[in-house]
């Protein structure tokens, strides 16, 4: 793939991912809770089999919060790839942090208009923490990739 097509691909992928985030925000509360019930039940059953007493209600809320952080981690990773691969941004993380916070704010605003849902500042903070986690994951993998690249150059 040429650089021009790679740039388009990552821009498109980033836009699609933000679309997925916003699509989840539009879901009514009962549909959204039912979706998170599936992994919550699985985790509850697994933990209860190890005699760890967890209630489904607590697990459902935890799964929803983890899903929020995951969505924004993926967004941050995609944006980090985009900014570092196709531009000369040295401080790319500032832009990624801003876009993550902006997306989180819009996400919570959309939820105000979804049936049975509301907006919470704590969700914005969780989303922002997911953005920070995504940047950290990106930096770790970029560091590993650079070490491997450096090692391969030296050995041959």
N, C-alpha and C positions, 0 to 999 in steps of 0.2 A: 504494500500500500504506500502510495506517495504521501508526503507530508501534508499536502493540500487535502487529500481524502481522509487522512487520519484526523486532521483538525475538524473537518465536517462531521466525522463519525463521533468524536468525543463531545462536540457541541450538541449534536443530536441526542446522544446518549444522556448527557446531563439534563437537557430539556425534558426528555422522556421521564427521567427519574424524578424530576421536580413535579411533573404531571402526575406521577404515581403518588407522590406525597400529598398533592392537593386532592387527588381522587379519593384517597383514604379520609381526608377531612370532610368531604361532602357526604360520606356515608352516615345514615341515621344512627343514633346511639345503639339501638337494639341490634342492627346488622353488624356494627363494629364490635360490639361485645360478643356476639355469636362467633365472629371470626377469631377473636382472641381466645374463645373458650376451647377451641381444638388443641392448641399447644398447651394451654393452661391445664386442661384435664390430663394430658399426657405427662406433663411434669409433676402434677399432683400425685398421680398414680405411681410414678417412679419413686418420688421422695417418700410417699407413704409406705411403699414396699420395703424401704430401708428404715422403717419405724420413725421417720421424721414426720411429725404431725403438722401438716400444712392444709389449710382450708382453701377450697377452690376460689372463693371470693378474693382472698389475698393474692393468690397466684394469678388470677385474671388481671388484676390491677398491675401486678409486677410485669406480666407479659406485655401489656399495652405500653408501659413505660420503656421497657427494653426495645420494643418495636420502634418507638419514636426515636430512640437514640441510634438504633441500627439504620433507619432511613437516612438520618442526617450524617451518619458516618460514611455511608456509601456516597452521598452527595459530596461530602468533603473530599473523599478520595478521587472521585471523578473530576472535580474542579481543580484539585491539586495536580493531577496528571495534565489537565488542560493548560493550566497556567505555567507549569514548569517545562513542559515539552515543547510548547509552541510559542513561547514568548521569552523575553529576557527579564522577567520579574524575579528579582532576588528576594523580595519580601512578599512572595505569593500568598503566604498564610494570612496576611492582613486582609487581602481581598476575599479569600475563602472564608475567613471568620465573618466578615461583613455580609457576604452573600448567604452564609448559613443562618446568621441572625435575622437577616431580612426575610428569608424563606420561612423561618420559624414564626416570625411575627405575622406574615401573611397567612400561614397555615392556621394559626390560632384565630385569626380574624375570620377566615372562611368557616371555621367551626361554629362561630356565633350564629350562622344562618342554617346550620344543619339541625334537623329535628332531634331534640333531646340532648344536644351537646352544648358545651359552653367553652369558654376560653379561660385558661389559667396561666398565670405567669410562671408557675412551677414547670409547666410543660415547655415553655420557651427555654427555660434554663436547662431542662433535660435535653431538648433538641440541640441547644448550643454546646452542651457537654458532649453530645454525639459528634458534633462538628469538630470539636477539639480532639476527640478520640480518633476520628477519621484522619485528621492531619498527622497525628502521632503515628498511626498505622502506616500511612503513606511514607513518612520520613524514615521509619524503621526499615520498610521494604526497599526504599530508595538507597539507604545506606548499605543494606545487604547486597543489593544489585551492584552498587559501585565497588564494593569490596571484591565481589566475584569477578567483575570486569577487570579490576586492577590485578587480581591474582592471575587471571588467564593471560593477560598481556605479559606479565613477568615470566610465566613458565614457558612461553613459546617464543 
